[in-house]
Amino acid sequence: GIMSGFHAVIGSDLPERFPRLRWGFIEGGAGFTLPVMHQHTRRDMSIGVAPFLDPKPLRADDIEAMNIFVSVETDEDVPYLTRALGEQTLTVGTDFGHNDLGTELGAHQTILAREDIPAGLAARMVDANGRKLYAIDPGFRPVSKPPSTDLPHVEAAAGGPPIVVPSWVRARGPAAAALQPS
Protein backbone atom coordinates (compact mmCIF):
# COMPACT_ATOMS: atom_id res chain seq x y z
CA GLY A 1 0.00 0.00 0.00
CA ILE A 2 0.87 3.66 0.20
CA MET A 3 2.80 3.28 3.48
CA SER A 4 4.99 0.52 2.06
CA GLY A 5 5.68 2.55 -1.05
CA PHE A 6 6.65 5.60 0.99
CA HIS A 7 8.96 3.49 3.17
CA ALA A 8 10.49 1.89 0.07
CA VAL A 9 11.40 5.31 -1.32
CA ILE A 10 12.80 6.85 1.88
CA GLY A 11 14.61 3.65 2.82
CA SER A 12 16.39 3.10 -0.48
CA ASP A 13 18.74 4.76 -2.92
CA LEU A 14 15.97 5.23 -5.49
CA PRO A 15 15.95 9.05 -5.16
CA GLU A 16 19.73 9.06 -5.75
CA ARG A 17 19.54 6.64 -8.68
CA PHE A 18 16.68 8.57 -10.28
CA PRO A 19 17.22 12.19 -9.16
CA ARG A 20 14.73 13.71 -11.63
CA LEU A 21 11.92 11.28 -10.75
CA ARG A 22 9.17 12.77 -8.62
CA TRP A 23 7.38 10.56 -6.09
CA GLY A 24 3.70 11.37 -5.47
CA PHE A 25 1.79 9.80 -2.60
CA ILE A 26 -1.78 10.70 -3.40
CA GLU A 27 -5.20 9.85 -1.95
CA GLY A 28 -3.98 8.66 1.43
CA GLY A 29 -3.65 11.86 3.40
CA ALA A 30 -0.27 12.86 4.77
CA GLY A 31 -0.54 11.71 8.38
CA PHE A 32 0.66 8.20 7.52
CA THR A 33 4.12 9.56 6.68
CA LEU A 34 5.07 10.42 10.26
CA PRO A 35 4.95 6.89 11.74
CA VAL A 36 6.67 5.54 8.63
CA MET A 37 9.48 8.06 9.06
CA HIS A 38 9.74 7.07 12.73
CA GLN A 39 9.96 3.36 11.86
CA HIS A 40 12.57 4.17 9.22
CA THR A 41 14.73 5.80 11.91
CA ARG A 42 14.27 2.80 14.23
CA ARG A 43 15.17 0.43 11.40
CA ASP A 44 18.39 2.32 10.67
CA MET A 45 19.39 2.07 14.34
CA SER A 46 18.52 -1.63 14.58
CA ILE A 47 20.59 -2.63 11.53
CA GLY A 48 23.58 -0.47 12.36
CA VAL A 49 23.12 2.32 9.80
CA ALA A 50 22.87 4.80 12.68
CA PRO A 51 24.25 4.29 16.18
CA PHE A 52 21.69 2.82 18.55
CA LEU A 53 20.18 5.45 20.85
CA ASP A 54 21.48 8.20 18.57
CA PRO A 55 18.61 8.47 16.09
CA LYS A 56 18.97 10.52 12.94
CA PRO A 57 15.36 11.12 11.87
CA LEU A 58 14.63 12.38 8.40
CA ARG A 59 14.15 16.13 8.24
CA ALA A 60 11.87 18.15 5.99
CA ASP A 61 14.76 19.11 3.73
CA ASP A 62 15.63 15.39 3.33
CA ILE A 63 12.09 14.66 2.12
CA GLU A 64 12.16 17.66 -0.23
CA ALA A 65 15.55 16.58 -1.63
CA MET A 66 14.04 13.18 -2.52
CA ASN A 67 11.39 14.87 -4.73
CA ILE A 68 8.61 13.44 -2.59
CA PHE A 69 5.13 14.96 -2.72
CA VAL A 70 2.25 14.02 -0.43
CA SER A 71 -1.39 15.08 -0.78
CA VAL A 72 -3.11 16.20 2.39
CA GLU A 73 -6.72 15.87 3.40
CA THR A 74 -8.22 19.23 4.26
CA ASP A 75 -8.87 18.42 7.91
CA GLU A 76 -5.31 17.30 8.68
CA ASP A 77 -2.94 19.30 10.90
CA VAL A 78 -1.19 21.02 8.00
CA PRO A 79 1.12 23.25 10.11
CA TYR A 80 2.42 20.16 11.97
CA LEU A 81 2.81 18.15 8.76
CA THR A 82 4.62 21.08 7.14
CA ARG A 83 7.22 21.10 9.91
CA ALA A 84 7.85 17.38 9.39
CA LEU A 85 7.59 17.16 5.59
CA GLY A 86 8.45 20.64 4.35
CA GLU A 87 6.58 23.37 2.50
CA GLN A 88 7.63 22.10 -0.93
CA THR A 89 6.15 18.61 -0.53
CA LEU A 90 2.48 19.07 0.37
CA THR A 91 -0.19 19.08 -2.33
CA VAL A 92 -3.97 19.06 -2.43
CA GLY A 93 -6.25 16.84 -4.47
CA THR A 94 -10.01 16.52 -4.82
CA ASP A 95 -10.40 12.82 -5.72
CA PHE A 96 -12.69 14.19 -8.41
CA GLY A 97 -14.69 11.48 -10.08
CA HIS A 98 -14.36 8.82 -7.40
CA ASN A 99 -17.38 9.89 -5.34
CA ASP A 100 -16.09 8.15 -2.23
CA LEU A 101 -15.20 9.37 1.27
CA GLY A 102 -12.03 11.01 -0.05
CA THR A 103 -13.86 13.12 -2.63
CA GLU A 104 -13.75 16.78 -1.71
CA LEU A 105 -14.49 18.98 -4.68
CA GLY A 106 -13.85 22.14 -2.67
CA ALA A 107 -10.49 20.96 -1.28
CA HIS A 108 -8.45 23.75 -2.85
CA GLN A 109 -10.84 26.42 -1.60
CA THR A 110 -10.87 24.85 1.87
CA ILE A 111 -7.07 24.97 2.11
CA LEU A 112 -7.02 28.56 0.83
CA ALA A 113 -9.67 29.56 3.40
CA ARG A 114 -8.03 27.92 6.43
CA GLU A 115 -6.77 30.58 8.82
CA ASP A 116 -4.10 28.31 10.37
CA ILE A 117 -2.29 27.89 7.04
CA PRO A 118 -0.20 30.90 5.91
CA ALA A 119 -1.40 32.23 2.55
CA GLY A 120 1.94 31.54 0.84
CA LEU A 121 1.95 27.92 1.97
CA ALA A 122 -1.69 27.46 0.95
CA ALA A 123 -0.89 28.84 -2.51
CA ARG A 124 2.04 26.43 -2.87
CA MET A 125 -0.12 23.51 -1.77
CA VAL A 126 -2.95 24.20 -4.23
CA ASP A 127 -0.79 25.32 -7.13
CA ALA A 128 3.02 25.44 -7.23
CA ASN A 129 3.74 22.11 -5.54
CA GLY A 130 1.30 20.25 -7.78
CA ARG A 131 2.84 21.91 -10.83
CA LYS A 132 6.26 20.74 -9.69
CA LEU A 133 4.99 17.19 -9.04
CA TYR A 134 3.35 16.88 -12.45
CA ALA A 135 5.91 19.02 -14.36
CA ILE A 136 3.30 21.59 -15.39
CA ASP A 137 4.73 24.83 -16.72
CA PRO A 138 4.35 27.54 -14.03
CA GLY A 139 3.19 29.95 -16.73
CA PHE A 140 0.27 27.77 -17.82
CA ARG A 141 -3.08 29.03 -16.52
CA PRO A 142 -6.24 27.10 -17.42
CA VAL A 143 -8.34 30.04 -16.23
CA SER A 144 -7.70 33.76 -16.18
CA LYS A 145 -8.24 34.32 -12.48
CA PRO A 146 -7.16 32.51 -9.28
CA PRO A 147 -9.58 30.01 -7.74
CA SER A 148 -12.32 31.31 -5.50
CA THR A 149 -12.02 30.91 -1.75
CA ASP A 150 -15.79 30.38 -1.53
CA LEU A 151 -16.60 26.85 -0.48
CA PRO A 152 -19.09 25.08 -2.72
CA HIS A 153 -22.32 24.06 -1.08
CA VAL A 154 -22.49 20.28 -0.93
CA GLU A 155 -25.81 18.56 -0.33
CA ALA A 156 -26.94 14.98 -0.48
CA ALA A 157 -30.34 13.80 -1.58
CA ALA A 158 -31.94 11.25 0.73
CA GLY A 159 -29.57 8.31 0.64
CA GLY A 160 -27.86 9.61 -2.48
CA PRO A 161 -24.32 10.78 -3.18
CA PRO A 162 -23.31 14.34 -2.31
CA ILE A 163 -23.57 16.84 -5.12
CA VAL A 164 -22.21 20.34 -5.45
CA VAL A 165 -24.82 23.05 -5.82
CA PRO A 166 -23.13 25.96 -7.64
CA SER A 167 -23.23 29.34 -5.93
CA TRP A 168 -25.16 30.87 -8.84
CA VAL A 169 -27.97 28.37 -8.18
CA ARG A 170 -28.02 29.17 -4.45
CA ALA A 171 -27.97 32.92 -5.25
CA ARG A 172 -31.24 32.61 -7.14
CA GLY A 173 -32.86 31.82 -3.79
CA PRO A 174 -36.47 30.59 -3.77
CA ALA A 175 -36.64 30.80 -7.56
CA ALA A 176 -34.05 28.04 -7.74
CA ALA A 177 -35.94 25.65 -5.46
CA ALA A 178 -36.68 23.34 -8.40
CA LEU A 179 -32.97 23.07 -9.06
CA GLN A 180 -32.04 22.15 -5.48
CA PRO A 181 -31.67 18.49 -4.46
CA SER A 182 -34.62 17.23 -2.47
Secondary structure, 3 states (H helix, E strand, C coil): CHHHHHHHHHCCCHHHHCCCCCEEECCCCCCCHHHHHHHHHHHHHHCCCCCCCCCCCCCHHHHHHCCEEEEECCCCCHHHHHHHHCCCCEEECCCCCCCCCCCCCCHHHHHHHCCCCCHHHHHHHHHHHHHHHHCCCCCCCCCCCCCCCCCCEEEECCCCCEEEECHHHHHCHHHHHHHCCC
